[in-house]
Amino acid sequence: MGEAGQLSPVLYYFLSFTGINILMCWSLYLPYRVGQLHYLTVACMLASAYFSGFAAREWSWPFALIVVVGILIGILICLIPSFAIGDAPCFTVVIIGLTIIFILKTAVENSPALGGTIGFFGIPQVNHLLPLTYLLVVSAGAVIYRIDHSRLGRAASVVFVDKNTAAALGIDVKRLGMFFQVAAGALAGLAGTLYAFLIGGLFPEFFNLGVIGTLMCMLFAGGHTTMWGVIVSVPILEGMQLLLPSAIASWRQVIYALTLIVIVLVLPGGLVTKRMLLRLKGKVSGGISKCNN
């Protein structure tokens, strides 16, 4: 039965969607470092999820191989358009992303082999998948942390403020944008593969504007200036469905939308900001210094 049999269904799906949504929020966070809302990552998740489910059920591929190919699918889907939109304005990137989501979603809905509009089921279970998922989330977080604190991260901060200034400083804005878009595709490809196996069934209707709105709310509510924000916001917003009465929880998309509006107006930087982390780091360093003295 796996983890789904050992945990209550509610707790299992809470933990599953929390891990998946952290990865997906990070896939939006990285391109936003250079000022781009890259919704193409949802298309990467869709393609990777359906490929993973099909490869496992029809071809009996091993899980490790499916994970690798799922990540490569995400990379490829983001790499090809990145040659044209690596340094494109945010609006252009949004339109490209939404268009490709629509194309892939329509293709799945009209493909009998992938279940069409009914859905794709019968994906084999993987033992110990939930702890493995969080191991992969921690590994992905470690990579993002290294990127954030590298020359690439510092260059992205300049591009976010002013592309012209970044170019004058010798930063290749297009190549930097391409790198963050492709890295985001890898994260979304991983999230799609894990989603297919954790949930066990796929519905094309899941990959719509609703999931984009949910991820946007989680990213901006947590804080878009640091990778740590979504670690706070995702469990809170996912847990909201468990704490609220079912009659209210069914309005979660409206609640998410209102939360996003309030956060943008009241706390533009989100719950966790880079300035907040720097202050916290200073206090911790000061406390350690006093203890040593």
N, C-alpha and C positions, 0 to 999 in steps of 0.2 A: 504493500500500500504506500510505502514511502512516507515523506513528511506529511502529506495531505491526510494520511490515516492516523498519524500520531498526534497531530495538532487539530484543534477545532477548525472547521472550515473558515470561520470568520477570521481567526488569527492567521491561518495559513495564507489567505488571500491578502490580508493586510500586509504581512511581511513580504509577500511576493511583489505586490504593486509598489510598495515602498522602495524596494531595491531597484525595480525596473524604472520607476519614475526618477529616482536619483540619477541613474545613468542618462536618462533622456533629458533631464534638466541640465546636466553637465554638457550634453551634446548641443544644447542651445546656448549655454553660458560661454563656451569657447569661441564660437564665431562672434558673439556679442562683445567679446573683448576688443574686436576691431570695428564695432558698431554695426554689425549685420545680424538681422533676425533670420536665421537659416532654417526655415520650416521644412526644407528638403530632408532633414533628419527623420521626420515622420515617415516619409516615403522609404527611406533606408530601413527603418524598423519594419514597415509593412513587407517589403521585399524579402528581407532576411527571415522574418517570422514564417512566411508562407514557404520559402525555400526549405527552411529547417524542418518544418512539419512534414513536407512532402518527402524530403530526403530520408527522414527517420522512418516514416510509415511505409513508403513505397520501395525505397532502396535499401533500407536497414543500415544506413551509414552509422558509424560510431559517433557518439556525442562530441568527442574532442575534435574530430574532423569537421563536423557540422558547425561547431563554434568558430573554427578558423575560417571556413568558407563564408559563414554569415558575416564575420567582420570584414572580409575581403569584398563581399557584395556591397556593404555599406560604404567602404572606401571608394569602390568603383563608381557607384551612383553619385557620390559627391565630387569625385575627381574630374569626371568629364565636364560637367557644367562649370567647374571652378576655373577652367581656362578662360571662360568668358566673363564670369561674375566674381573673380577673385578680389577685385577692387571696385565692384559695382556699388552703386548707392543702395541703401537699405531697402527701399521700395522695390527695386528691381529684383533683389534677392528673394524678397517675400513672394513676389508674383511667380518667379520661376519655381520656387518650392511648392506653392499651392497648386500650380499647374501640373507638376509631375506627380504630386499626391493624387490628383483627380485622374490622371491617365492610368496610373498603376491600380488604383482602386476600381476603376471601370474595367480594366483588363481582368482583374480577379473576379469581379461580379459576373463576367461573361465567360469564365473558364470553368467548365464542368469538372475538370480534373482537380481543381482547387476548391470545389464545393459551391462555386457561384455565390449567390446571395444567401444561400442556406447556411453556409459555414463549412469549415474543414475540421474534422474530428478524428479521434483515434490515434493521436500522437502518443508514442510510447513514453512511459515514465522513466525518469533517470534517478537512480538511488542517490540520496544525500545531496539533492540538487539545491535545496534552500541554503545550507551552509556554504556550498560551492558558489552560489550566486553572490553571497556577501563577501566571500574571499575575492571574487572577481571585481566587485564594487570597490573594495579597499585597494586592490591593485590598480584599478583605473584611477582612483583618487590620488594614489601616490604619484602616478605619471602626470596627472594634471597639476599637482602641487609642484613638481619639478619644472614643468613648463611655466607656471605662473612666476616662479622665482628664478627664471633663466633670462637670458638676453631677449628671447622671443616674447616673454611676458612683459618685460619692460618696454620693448618696442611696441607691443600691442596697446599698452596704456597711452603711448604718445599718439598712435593712429586713432584711438578712440576720441581723443580730444581734438586733434586737427591733422587730417591727412597731408595737407600741404607742408606743415611743419615737419611731419615725419619724413616726407620725401626730401625736404631740404637737409635733414640730418643724415641722409643716406640710407634710409630704411626702404627696402623694396616692398611697397604696400601690397602689390598684387600677390607676390609670392608668399608673403606673410598671411594674407587672407586665404589663399589657397591651402596653406598648411593647416590653419584652424578649421577650415571647412572639411578637409579630408579627415582630420583627427575627430571631428564631430561625427562624421559618417561611420568611422570605426566604432565609436561608442554606441551609436544608434543600431549598428549591425549586431553588436553584442547584445544590446537590450532586446532586439527583435527575436534573436535566437532563444534567449532565456525566457521571454514572454511565451513563446510557443510551447516550450516544455513545462513551464510552471503552471500555465493555465490549462493546457491540454486540448484546447480548441480555439479556432480562429474565426472571427467574423469581420468581413470587410468594412462593415458600418462602424466598427470601433475606430478606424483610422480616418477620422473626419475633423471638422473644425472644433468639435467638442474637446478632443484630446489636445489639440493645440492650445485652446483656451485654458485647460487645466494645467498644462506644463508652463504656460506663461505666468499664470497666477502663482504657481509654486516657485518659479524662478525669481520673480520680482517681489513677491512677499518675503521670501527668504533673504534676498539681497543679491543684486546682479553684479556687484563689484568684487565678489569673492566666491570661491567655490564652496565655502562652508555654509552659506545661507540656506541652500536647498536641504542640507542635512537636518536643519531645524524645521523648515517649512513643510517638507514632504510628509514626515510622520504626523505632524499636526493636522494637515489638511486631509490626509488619508484616514487618520483616526477620527475625524469629524463624522464620518459615516457610521462609525461604531457607537459614538457617544450620543448622537442626535436621534430622536424618535424617527422611525421609518417614514412617517408622513412628511417630516421636514428634510430628512436625508435625501429623499427623492428629488428635492430642489437643489441638489449640490452644485449643479452647473451655474445656477443663478447666484448661489452663495459665493462660489468661486469668483464670478464676475464682479459682484459687489465688493468682495475682499480686495480684488485687484484694483478697483477704482479707489477705494479708501486708502490702500497702501501707497498708490502713486500720488495721491493728493496730500496725505498726511506724512508718510515716511517714504519719500522718493527713493532713498537708498535701500529700503527694505529693513528687515529686522536685524540683519547682521551686515555691517559695513566694514570696509577696509580700515577706515579711521578708528572704528570701535576695536578692531582686532589689534591695531597698533598701540592704542592706549592700554589694552589688556596686557599685551606683551611687555610694555614698559613697566606696568605695575608688578607683573610677575618677576621681571628682571630685577626691579628695585627691591622686591621682597627677598629674593635669593641673595642679593648683595648684602642686605642687612643681616641676614642669617649667617652669612659667611664671616661678617665682621664681628 
